[in-house]
Amino acid sequence: MPETLYRGRRATFIENHLVRLTVLHEGGHIAEIRDLASGVNPLWTPPWDSIEPSTYDLAKHPEYGNDSESKLLSGIMGHNLCMDIFGPPSPEEAAAGLTVHGEASVAAWEVRDSGTELTARACLPEAQLRVERRIKLAGNTAEIVEVVENESATDRPIAWTEHVTLGPPFLEQSGTEIRFPAAKSEVLEAHVYTAHLMDPARATAYFVAWSPSSRFVITYVWRRADFPWLGLWEESYGRTGAPWNGRTLTRGLEFGVSPMPETRRQVIERGSLFGVPAFRWIPARSSVRVRYLAAIGHAGNMTEALAILTETETRLGD
């Protein structure tokens, strides 16, 4: 499809007879995975106006707050890629211009499509990384392949998290059910963030979220060896500062190589949790490839939702 606008943002979408998937050109966010029949998009759309991160200016845009997260929040939507940090920058990194969750979430992405396939590429100059996402639709499922290339002459320790965020009306404060196969868990902030180690006895990991009011499900499935951690983050009308303003309901399901949103120093000093590494290495002048699937569909109950999960797990093994 040609370039279009999605909620005022430059975007490209691909679709088939069941699903439309839209990617923003700045930030590279997967803004929607929309069921065409019902119009349901489980991914989060913030309740504030969205702008292109390249146009963000601290002095001109106080409505997004006044810290290292503000530029990210000005353009965040749906599923964003945290690369090469997961969490806040250090004070020195923030002073140098690095934002929360790293460059990928605010970078300019080159997006191209060919009907039911889409390719998005970004250069992260400060991290000395190149990132490519290839997305293909098949029925109700999106296959996502990511390749991260280290352009530097040194081995690099990095954080890498797929920050999938759900929002209303799919997400309800006391209705939406979420399941995932965790072996151990650690609380960072009570009722705000918990880290979960995916079951090491399983080759695949997943989360499945089902909304009883919309009778709809979204599930992501990935190889546990690629992303051993799932973080759960929640905002339920508690943040009163800009741009949240006490009006935001959202739930993050954040699968990746790190258990906690921490600074670069903190994650390296942590090293591991429950004996599992808290970051991964990309060797010098080398690349790393991962593949995962996202699927949506109608489900009258959790049993039907789990059936869609099972089908998606089977596809990941194909």
Secondary structure as the mmCIF struct_conf table of DSSP 4:
data_model
#
loop_
_struct_conf.conf_type_id
_struct_conf.id
_struct_conf.beg_label_comp_id
_struct_conf.beg_label_asym_id
_struct_conf.beg_label_seq_id
_struct_conf.end_label_comp_id
_struct_conf.end_label_asym_id
_struct_conf.end_label_seq_id
STRN STRN1 THR A 4 TYR A 6
TURN_TY1_P TURN_TY1_P1 ARG A 7 GLY A 8
STRN STRN2 ARG A 9 GLU A 15
BEND BEND1 HIS A 17 LEU A 18
STRN STRN3 VAL A 19 LEU A 24
TURN_TY1_P TURN_TY1_P2 HIS A 25 HIS A 25
STRN STRN4 GLU A 26 GLU A 26
TURN_TY1_P TURN_TY1_P3 GLY A 27 GLY A 27
STRN STRN5 ILE A 30 ASP A 35
TURN_TY1_P TURN_TY1_P4 LEU A 36 SER A 38
STRN STRN6 LEU A 43 LEU A 43
BEND BEND2 PRO A 47 TRP A 48
HELX_RH_3T_P HELX_RH_3T_P1 PRO A 53 THR A 55
TURN_TY1_P TURN_TY1_P5 LEU A 58 LYS A 60
HELX_RH_3T_P HELX_RH_3T_P2 PRO A 62 TYR A 64
BEND BEND3 ASN A 66 ASP A 67
TURN_TY1_P TURN_TY1_P6 SER A 68 GLU A 69
HELX_RH_AL_P HELX_RH_AL_P1 SER A 70 GLY A 75
BEND BEND4 GLY A 78 GLY A 78
STRN STRN7 HIS A 79 ASP A 84
BEND BEND5 PHE A 86 GLY A 87
HELX_LH_PP_P HELX_LH_PP_P1 PRO A 88 SER A 90
HELX_RH_AL_P HELX_RH_AL_P2 PRO A 91 ALA A 95
TURN_TY1_P TURN_TY1_P7 ALA A 96 GLY A 97
HELX_LH_PP_P HELX_LH_PP_P2 LEU A 98 THR A 99
TURN_TY1_P TURN_TY1_P8 VAL A 100 HIS A 101
HELX_RH_3T_P HELX_RH_3T_P3 GLU A 103 SER A 105
TURN_TY1_P TURN_TY1_P9 VAL A 106 VAL A 106
BEND BEND6 ALA A 107 ALA A 107
STRN STRN8 ALA A 108 ALA A 108
STRN STRN9 GLU A 110 ASP A 113
BEND BEND7 GLY A 115 THR A 116
STRN STRN10 GLU A 117 LEU A 124
TURN_TY1_P TURN_TY1_P10 PRO A 125 GLN A 128
STRN STRN11 LEU A 129 ALA A 138
TURN_TY1_P TURN_TY1_P11 GLY A 139 ASN A 140
STRN STRN12 THR A 141 ASN A 150
BEND BEND8 SER A 152 THR A 154
STRN STRN13 ARG A 156 LEU A 166
TURN_TY1_P TURN_TY1_P12 PRO A 168 PHE A 170
BEND BEND9 LEU A 171 LEU A 171
TURN_TY1_P TURN_TY1_P13 GLN A 173 GLY A 175
STRN STRN14 GLU A 177 ARG A 179
STRN STRN15 ALA A 182 GLU A 189
TURN_TY1_P TURN_TY1_P14 ALA A 190 VAL A 192
STRN STRN16 TYR A 193 MET A 198
TURN_TY1_P TURN_TY1_P15 PRO A 200 ALA A 201
BEND BEND10 ALA A 203 ALA A 203
STRN STRN17 THR A 204 SER A 211
TURN_TY1_P TURN_TY1_P16 PRO A 212 ARG A 215
STRN STRN18 PHE A 216 ARG A 223
TURN_TY1_P TURN_TY1_P17 ARG A 224 ASP A 226
STRN STRN19 TRP A 229 SER A 236
BEND BEND11 TYR A 237 TYR A 237
BEND BEND12 GLY A 241 GLY A 241
TURN_TY1_P TURN_TY1_P18 ALA A 242 GLY A 246
STRN STRN20 LEU A 249 GLY A 256
BEND BEND13 VAL A 257 VAL A 257
BEND BEND14 PRO A 259 MET A 260
HELX_RH_AL_P HELX_RH_AL_P3 ARG A 264 ARG A 270
STRN STRN21 SER A 272 LEU A 273
TURN_TY1_P TURN_TY1_P19 PHE A 274 GLY A 275
STRN STRN22 VAL A 276 PRO A 277
BEND BEND15 ALA A 278 PHE A 279
STRN STRN23 ARG A 280 ILE A 282
TURN_TY1_P TURN_TY1_P20 ALA A 284 ARG A 285
STRN STRN24 SER A 287 HIS A 298
BEND BEND16 GLY A 300 ASN A 301
HELX_RH_AL_P HELX_RH_AL_P4 MET A 302 LEU A 316
TURN_TY1_P TURN_TY1_P21 GLY A 317 GLY A 317
#
